[in-house]
């Protein structure tokens, strides 16, 4: 299906020559009442995607219409077992001009009944007019076994929805509901549409004056952000629909959560759900700007532009995932959560924007240089801290070297009697990812087994980093907790003396 959109980063189609298929894929799990067993629910997944038209080849039909054809192969597995597969070819709706094609995205959706478990999806698109033009994506998600207690489906952001009597892939609740693939709302999005389902709502006490709320927040579980909140009295149903919209014209750039809950009269949440999303809005209303505070975590200087004209254009999907992992050491808590979201649900286009804006925040004039400078540090770390089967930046020592730089002092102790091999890093001063300064910082790395090469972080004195006040019991062999004179670690760490 073609769907008209205001997304600003859809590029103008200068020709019908494609470079490489560019798509965004999403999976959302819902449940249907079992028609055989009363009160039981059957899980199914909505797999949806949109493809940027300029990345496909189009041909003119005999009646002078322009179409693309995409061969689609989808596999779902649990462990090594194939549980569902689908293979079909999709022909885009016929259009009469290049301009008409360039103003639309190609959007499609399929539904599959799958069993509970940890699901992995494998999806391949092949351009039938150029078999070398392909796209491959994987995604992992969990289908929970439905409980008898009330629970929400995953929250879903919609591109749009409208009443319709037509029956097609997007038909649901006597409407057409077009998913927004990827939790990213750019400046072209003035309205945030949301959808979720609440199951077993009838089991909640009907006389308890319950309230249903949907709201936006800056952090998960935090109170509503500004005036972005919808509140309704709660009416219990076997399958209840939670649906609505927020005008986000005044919502500035940043990281947010969409939240839904049912609470009692004491404001105690009984059922909750949250969804992380990003917003790019360089021109929020004046009133909104005045309300914002200096500690806001929003990304005020996010750039939205043609990725094909930036240093990001050359990287493959696998390279993007590696870059995201490389960025974890220098990411704050919000950025880390965003990166984990991209790694769990690969969205190639939005990953490129996130990475570009990350390094543009470090060097607005030359984001490519900011990436090159950082990648040189990664190369150095890979040489210094690599272990068998693991690049240096994925080791604990490599992670903290990238995060805090070279330590002031390194104290190796690989052959200390009565202890596992270990290494102490001491910093006179560090700047944490939240901007706070910490002094006299110590990191204790050790080998869990003398035969392995990789050092793991056992304990740190830095707030916000992993701390293990029982580090001595893990480090000292044969339960030797009394002798301290022969262990250098005790000179640097007071815990355990």
VOGU-3710 file (C-alpha; in Angstrom, 3 decimals, decimal comma):
1> xxxxxxxxxx> 0,000/0,000/0,000  1,166/3,533/-0,734  0,501/6,088/1,965  0,966/9,845/1,636  3,250/11,214/4,295  4,797/14,417/5,538  8,044/12,792/6,667  10,754/15,338/5,941  13,598/12,923/5,394  11,927/11,087/2,477
11> xxxxxxxxxx> 14,196/12,167/-0,340  13,007/13,710/-3,561  12,990/11,052/-6,255  15,251/12,449/-8,924  15,070/9,271/-10,985  13,792/5,734/-10,779  17,281/4,386/-10,226  17,569/2,692/-6,820  20,706/2,435/-4,670  19,786/-0,129/-2,021
21> xxxxxxxxxx> 16,451/-0,982/-0,473  15,893/1,146/2,620  13,138/-0,042/4,942  11,930/0,175/8,536  10,327/-2,903/10,121  8,278/-3,227/13,321  6,698/-6,090/15,262  3,855/-5,575/17,742  2,202/-8,389/19,693  -1,540/-8,433/20,336
31> xxxxxxxxxx> -4,016/-11,087/21,529  -7,404/-12,334/20,310  -10,065/-14,155/22,357  -9,938/-17,899/21,708  -13,161/-18,942/19,922  -12,855/-22,453/21,357  -11,725/-21,927/24,964  -13,719/-19,210/26,701  -11,584/-16,659/28,547  -8,381/-17,700/26,771
41> xxxxxxxxxx> -6,306/-15,435/24,529  -4,332/-16,306/21,395  -1,225/-14,229/20,610  -0,469/-12,864/17,175  2,126/-10,467/15,818  1,606/-7,540/13,481  4,685/-7,300/11,289  4,665/-4,045/9,364  7,170/-2,145/7,282  7,630/0,838/5,067
51> xxxxxxxxxx> 10,061/1,151/2,181  11,453/4,420/0,883  10,356/4,495/-2,809  13,591/5,900/-4,259  15,428/2,760/-3,109  13,403/0,533/-5,454  13,390/0,122/-9,223  10,144/1,012/-10,972  8,919/0,017/-14,407  6,188/1,284/-16,687
61> xxxxxxxxxx> 3,360/-1,142/-17,411  1,593/-1,550/-20,747  -1,068/0,907/-19,614  1,637/3,498/-18,800  1,474/3,126/-15,010  4,593/2,952/-12,831  5,020/0,061/-10,373  7,631/-1,689/-8,226  7,620/-5,364/-7,241  9,173/-6,653/-4,025
71> xxxxxxxxxx> 9,692/-10,337/-3,261  9,226/-10,819/0,497  10,444/-13,740/2,607  9,661/-13,885/6,341  10,710/-16,588/8,797  9,929/-16,841/12,528  11,893/-19,168/14,782  12,060/-20,204/18,424  15,574/-21,445/19,077  16,447/-23,670/16,130
81> xxxxxxxxxx> 12,814/-24,465/15,293  11,001/-22,815/12,390  7,480/-21,974/13,589  6,106/-19,831/10,748  7,119/-18,679/7,286  5,635/-16,591/4,517  6,787/-15,936/0,948  5,025/-13,583/-1,448  5,580/-10,827/-3,977  4,067/-7,403/-3,451
91> xxxxxxxxxx> 3,277/-5,070/-6,337  3,026/-1,416/-5,405  -0,105/0,493/-6,406  0,222/1,811/-9,940  1,151/5,482/-10,211  1,248/7,822/-13,159  4,318/9,960/-12,416  7,619/10,098/-10,567  6,317/13,004/-8,468  3,393/10,886/-7,321
101> xxxxxxxxxx> 5,730/8,075/-6,289  8,146/10,364/-4,426  5,387/11,774/-2,192  4,450/8,353/-0,819  5,936/5,601/1,275  5,287/1,945/0,534  3,643/0,526/3,658  2,463/-3,010/4,279  1,349/-5,183/7,187  0,861/-8,915/7,826
111> xxxxxxxxxx> -0,530/-10,734/10,872  0,667/-14,134/12,102  -0,491/-16,328/14,983  2,618/-17,448/16,869  3,131/-19,442/20,086  4,484/-17,870/23,294  8,279/-17,752/23,540  11,327/-15,764/22,456  10,762/-15,184/18,756  13,333/-14,285/16,146
121> xxxxxxxxxx> 12,200/-12,883/12,821  14,240/-13,057/9,622  13,017/-10,818/6,788  14,379/-10,367/3,272  13,209/-8,002/0,548  14,372/-8,531/-3,053  13,693/-6,010/-5,793  12,191/-8,105/-8,615  13,404/-5,588/-11,168  16,978/-5,892/-9,860
131> xxxxxxxxxx> 17,760/-9,038/-7,878  21,007/-7,502/-6,565  18,977/-4,852/-4,733  18,052/-6,474/-1,414  17,316/-5,715/2,227  17,758/-8,040/5,200  16,647/-7,506/8,790  16,310/-9,546/11,950  14,296/-8,775/15,040  13,822/-10,513/18,380
141> xxxxxxxxxx> 10,791/-10,128/20,595  9,052/-12,069/23,333  5,475/-13,289/23,163  4,384/-13,670/26,760  2,031/-16,454/27,714  -1,245/-14,605/28,390  -2,031/-14,305/32,084  -5,476/-14,345/33,653  -4,654/-11,001/35,250  -5,198/-7,680/33,415
151> xxxxxxxxxx> -2,358/-6,600/31,116  -1,690/-4,197/28,260  -0,475/-5,101/24,819  2,608/-3,236/23,711  1,829/0,400/22,975  1,814/1,232/19,282  2,332/4,610/17,615  0,219/5,039/14,490  1,020/7,051/11,405  -2,685/7,720/11,084
161> xxxxxxxxxx> -6,095/6,102/11,535  -9,526/6,762/10,075  -12,940/5,132/9,843  -13,287/2,795/6,881  -15,553/-0,012/5,757  -12,862/-1,364/3,405  -11,289/-4,672/4,300  -7,531/-4,733/3,808  -4,324/-5,443/5,702  -4,780/-2,353/7,877
171> xxxxxxxxxx> -8,418/-3,005/8,839  -9,026/-3,137/12,583  -11,912/-2,012/14,802  -13,887/-0,809/11,738  -11,017/1,519/10,926  -7,809/1,607/8,950  -4,863/1,850/11,332  -1,516/2,611/9,679  1,419/1,862/12,039  4,343/4,238/12,378
181> xxxxxxxxxx> 7,292/1,911/11,896  10,114/2,959/14,179  9,559/5,074/17,285  10,777/8,298/15,695  8,639/11,399/15,111  10,222/14,112/13,013  9,165/17,703/12,358  6,648/16,536/9,791  4,679/14,827/12,560  2,343/17,264/14,287
191> xxxxxxxxxx> 0,124/14,603/15,852  1,088/11,516/17,867  -1,560/8,813/17,405  -1,427/5,877/19,814  -3,088/2,499/20,144  -3,030/-0,344/22,674  -5,299/-3,071/23,985  -6,077/-3,918/27,611  -6,950/-7,549/28,285  -9,013/-9,051/31,152
201> xxxxxxxxxx> -10,127/-5,585/32,198  -13,332/-7,049/33,627  -11,342/-8,705/36,408  -10,504/-5,288/37,868  -12,951/-4,205/40,617  -15,830/-2,360/38,974  -16,671/-0,352/42,094  -13,159/0,943/42,818  -13,408/4,273/40,966  -10,624/3,342/38,576
211> xxxxxxxxxx> -9,032/5,813/36,163  -7,330/5,186/32,833  -4,510/7,526/31,828  -2,323/7,950/28,769  0,499/10,486/28,994  3,971/11,471/27,858  6,928/11,611/30,230  10,657/12,311/30,063  11,516/9,131/31,966  9,773/5,787/32,300
221> xxxxxxxxxx> 7,402/5,810/35,266  7,810/9,565/35,751  4,904/11,987/36,146  3,250/13,446/33,009  5,317/15,931/31,023  3,619/19,319/30,788  0,024/19,049/29,552  0,428/15,822/27,536  -2,086/13,696/29,433  -5,463/12,096/28,709
231> xxxxxxxxxx> -7,581/10,893/31,633  -10,805/8,868/31,416  -12,932/6,845/33,762  -12,207/3,152/33,353  -14,749/0,671/32,001  -13,616/-2,961/32,217  -13,888/-5,140/29,096  -12,493/-8,492/28,060  -10,521/-6,667/25,338  -10,511/-2,892/25,740
241> xxxxxxxxxx> -9,186/-0,458/23,125  -6,961/2,431/24,230  -6,721/4,888/21,367  -6,230/8,612/20,905  -3,962/11,430/19,793  -1,723/14,173/21,174  -1,003/17,422/19,373  2,808/17,487/19,620  3,418/20,733/17,726  4,912/22,215/20,900
251> xxxxxxxxxx> 6,824/19,085/21,946  10,524/19,875/21,593  13,261/17,559/20,370  14,193/14,862/22,819  13,664/11,408/24,249  10,253/10,593/25,696  7,997/7,796/26,883  4,402/7,120/25,932  2,684/5,636/28,989  -0,670/3,977/29,672
261> xxxxxxxxxx> -2,000/2,908/33,055  -5,056/2,080/35,073  -4,920/3,391/38,652  -7,153/3,308/41,721  -8,487/6,308/43,656  -5,265/6,401/45,684  -3,302/6,897/42,428  -1,745/3,470/42,744  -1,081/1,940/39,278  -2,707/-1,465/38,733
271> xxxxxxxxxx> -1,745/-2,058/35,088  0,979/-0,194/33,179  2,734/-0,054/29,808  5,425/2,252/28,381  7,041/2,859/25,003  10,219/4,843/24,317  10,256/7,230/21,348  12,304/10,095/19,943  11,062/13,455/18,778  12,780/15,910/16,430
281> xxxxxxxxxx> 11,249/19,391/16,508  13,651/22,289/15,998  10,852/24,863/16,102  8,569/24,220/19,101  6,157/26,951/20,109  7,471/29,882/22,150  5,299/28,924/25,103  6,812/25,456/25,132  10,353/26,837/25,011  9,707/29,039/28,046
291> xxxxxxxxxx> 8,535/26,012/30,031  11,644/23,976/29,360  14,377/23,813/31,985  18,141/23,691/31,723  18,281/20,092/32,934  16,043/18,876/30,120  17,561/15,874/28,334  16,112/16,790/24,954  18,314/16,799/21,879  17,900/20,471/20,948
301> xxxxxxxxxx> 20,335/20,457/18,036  19,197/17,351/16,218  19,648/17,666/12,470  17,265/16,183/9,946  18,781/15,880/6,494  19,537/13,576/3,607  21,674/10,785/5,071  22,934/9,893/1,593  24,877/13,167/1,608  26,585/12,571/4,950
311> xxxxxxxxxx> 29,381/10,312/6,209  26,669/7,864/7,337  25,797/6,836/3,772  28,665/4,351/3,376  27,870/2,135/6,359  26,024/-1,175/6,056  23,350/-2,383/8,478  25,857/-4,601/10,311  28,302/-1,711/10,569  25,565/0,506/12,028
321> xxxxxxxxxx> 24,923/-2,051/14,770  28,651/-2,179/15,553  28,801/1,625/15,676  25,894/1,709/18,118  27,696/-0,746/20,406  30,884/1,330/20,143  28,941/4,405/21,300  27,696/2,800/24,532  30,771/3,758/26,614  30,277/7,494/25,960
331> xxxxxxxxxx> 26,462/7,490/26,126  24,418/8,771/29,043  21,514/6,810/30,513  18,932/8,120/28,025  21,192/7,584/25,021  22,070/4,084/26,248  18,396/3,234/26,435  17,882/4,516/22,897  20,822/2,465/21,620  19,527/-0,682/23,310
341> xxxxxxxxxx> 16,188/-0,027/21,633  17,847/0,177/18,206  19,836/-3,002/18,885  16,716/-4,869/20,003  14,626/-3,561/17,119  16,856/-2,709/14,146  15,591/0,390/12,309  18,278/1,209/9,769  17,075/4,657/8,741  16,500/5,924/12,277
351> xxxxxxxxxx> 19,770/4,374/13,471  21,586/6,491/10,886  19,858/9,638/12,152  20,609/8,784/15,767  24,311/8,142/15,099  24,659/11,269/12,965  23,020/13,476/15,593  25,071/11,872/18,365  28,335/12,962/16,739  26,875/16,261/15,523
361> xxxxxxxxxx> 26,286/17,062/19,209  30,032/16,533/19,781  31,100/18,586/16,754  28,311/20,506/15,051  30,497/21,728/12,181  32,238/18,413/11,476  30,279/15,424/12,808  32,269/13,171/10,469  35,476/14,286/12,206  33,922/13,601/15,615
371> xxxxxxxxxx> 33,224/10,039/14,465  36,728/9,622/12,976  38,345/10,856/16,190  36,302/8,468/18,270  36,811/5,534/15,893  40,581/6,026/16,199  40,209/5,545/19,960  38,196/2,388/19,288  40,959/1,069/17,024  43,498/1,691/19,785
381> xxxxxxxxxx> 41,290/-0,075/22,316  40,815/-3,035/19,974  44,584/-3,473/19,755  45,146/-3,150/23,499  42,259/-5,100/25,004  41,012/-7,616/22,472  40,338/-11,150/23,656  39,568/-14,328/21,672  36,334/-13,834/19,759  35,707/-10,356/21,196
391> xxxxxxxxxx> 36,889/-6,939/19,921  38,502/-4,673/22,477  35,618/-2,230/22,714  33,327/-5,047/23,928  35,649/-5,966/26,800  35,207/-4,352/30,214  38,618/-2,699/30,160  38,027/-1,414/26,633  34,615/-0,054/27,653  35,988/1,989/30,550
401> xxxxxxxxxx> 39,054/3,136/28,609  36,690/4,615/26,009  34,435/6,082/28,698  37,069/7,682/30,942  40,292/7,598/28,933  43,671/6,315/30,065  43,880/5,775/33,838  46,308/7,797/35,916  47,829/4,571/37,176  47,531/0,868/36,299
411> xxxxxxxxxx> 48,520/-1,688/38,926  48,828/-5,209/37,452  48,682/-8,217/39,774  48,525/-11,292/37,573  50,660/-13,565/39,785  49,821/-12,468/43,300  49,809/-15,440/45,728  46,370/-16,418/46,975  44,427/-14,320/44,446  43,043/-14,591/40,964
421> xxxxxxxxxx> 44,832/-12,460/38,345  43,630/-8,873/38,591  44,371/-5,325/37,559  43,613/-2,019/39,278  42,952/1,197/37,403  43,121/4,443/39,361  42,013/7,861/38,110  42,787/11,128/39,862  39,634/12,597/38,324  36,974/11,611/35,793
431> xxxxxxxxxx> 33,939/13,265/34,220  30,936/10,952/34,272  28,413/10,742/31,428  25,963/12,778/33,538  28,522/15,599/33,706  29,473/15,082/37,356  33,106/15,123/38,441  34,447/12,246/40,545  37,909/12,101/42,167  40,230/9,315/43,345
441> xxxxxxxxxx> 38,359/6,660/41,360  39,307/2,988/41,374  38,286/0,146/39,045  39,106/-3,467/39,898  39,258/-5,905/36,972  39,937/-9,621/37,378  40,078/-12,900/35,503  37,310/-15,191/36,674  39,535/-18,085/35,587  43,342/-17,844/35,328
451> xxxxxxxxxx> 43,228/-19,626/31,963  41,083/-16,980/30,252  42,495/-13,799/28,758  39,621/-11,383/29,364  39,525/-9,217/32,492  36,030/-8,491/33,875  35,076/-5,553/36,067  34,625/-6,792/39,645  34,188/-3,536/41,570  34,359/0,241/41,182
461> xxxxxxxxxx> 34,304/3,122/43,643  32,475/5,352/41,146  28,804/6,016/41,784  26,616/4,750/38,966  29,128/2,077/37,936  28,904/-1,571/39,097  29,908/-1,910/42,738  30,563/-5,107/44,661  31,459/-4,523/48,295  32,066/-8,258/48,608
471> xxxxxxxxxx> 34,779/-8,116/45,951  37,358/-9,728/48,215  35,389/-12,968/48,488  35,398/-13,213/44,677  39,046/-12,259/44,232  40,854/-14,108/47,022  41,266/-17,866/46,596  40,358/-20,519/49,177  38,188/-18,122/51,135  41,214/-16,234/52,461
481> xxxxxxxxxx> 39,481/-13,129/53,825  41,714/-12,372/56,788  45,112/-11,789/55,208  45,361/-8,319/53,710  49,068/-7,544/53,782  49,922/-9,440/50,605  47,199/-8,043/48,345  47,695/-4,746/46,510  43,941/-4,420/46,038  43,547/-3,703/49,756
491> xxxxxxx> 45,856/-0,715/49,437  43,428/0,906/47,003  40,083/-0,367/48,222  39,095/0,035/51,865  36,137/-2,368/51,590  36,908/-5,740/53,144  39,642/-4,583/55,540
//
